[in-house]
Amino acid sequence: MSLRPTIEEIRALGHHQSLYDWGIQFFNLPSLLTGFTSADLNTRCQTATLPRKSFENIPVNLRGHRVFQHGTINYGNELNLTLYETQDSKVQDFLNAYMNMQWTPITGSQVPKSLNQCCFLLTLLDSENNPTHHYTIIGAWLESFAPTGDLGSDSAVLSYNTTWRFDYWL
């Protein structure tokens, strides 16, 4: 018995990506976006990564020697969420309204960030749908979304790959 796997054994392994399941709840939606509440958007979402943060290093020169000190926190500022549609198409209507609210095509005017941003709570769920961690996303806005999935079968659920930009998270 060999301790090293053969190339055929490695090729036989499936590509496995663990996805994180989240519950999402919007604290406040943009003030220009009317007709939606967090209860309307009662949906689940998934990500391939967890939110991360790191310190940026600041070099300090002392008597000819360079030392480093931790500086401001870098939150990554991008979150890719896959939102799942509810039965009444509220998620699709919300995403369309959010994108249309941000910029007016004919006049070319853009709304200020203070009227465009929202805050939401992401609750990480384990395999039995028990909450394990909470992330509060502050100053978020929707950057892009695209529908995914095949609705050819009865069990198919329409989902949307979304990209959110944000200021920071707690």
C-alpha positions, 0 to 999 in steps of 0.5 A: 500500500502506497502512502502517495495517491496515484494521479488517477486517484486524485482525478477521481476526487470530486471538486468540493467547495464548502459553502456557508449558509446564512440567514439575512435580515436588513436593519435599514434599507436605503431611504429612496427604496420604498415598498420593501421591508426585511420581512418581505425579504425573508430569504437565505443566502450562501457564500464561499468565504467568510468575512475577513479583516486584517491590519495594514502595517505601518512602517516606523523608522527609529534610529535607522531601524525599521519596525512595523506597527499595526495600522487601520483595519482592512475589511475586504469591502466586498461580499459575494452572496447568493440570495435565494428567491422567495415564492412571491418574487420579492427578492428579484423585485428588490434587486431590480429596484435597488439597482435602478434606484442608484443611477438614472440612465437618461440624466446620468445622475447618481444618488449620494451614498447616504441615500444608497447604503443599507445595513444588514445582519448575516447569521451564520447557520450550522448544518442543523440551521442553528445560528453560530456567528453574527456579522453586522454589515455597515454601509453596504450597497448592491454593486451587481447581481445576476440570476443563476440556476435552471428552472427546467425542473419543479424543484429548481429554485431561482437564485441570484449571485450578488456582489455587495460593497461595504464600509466595515462589519462588526 
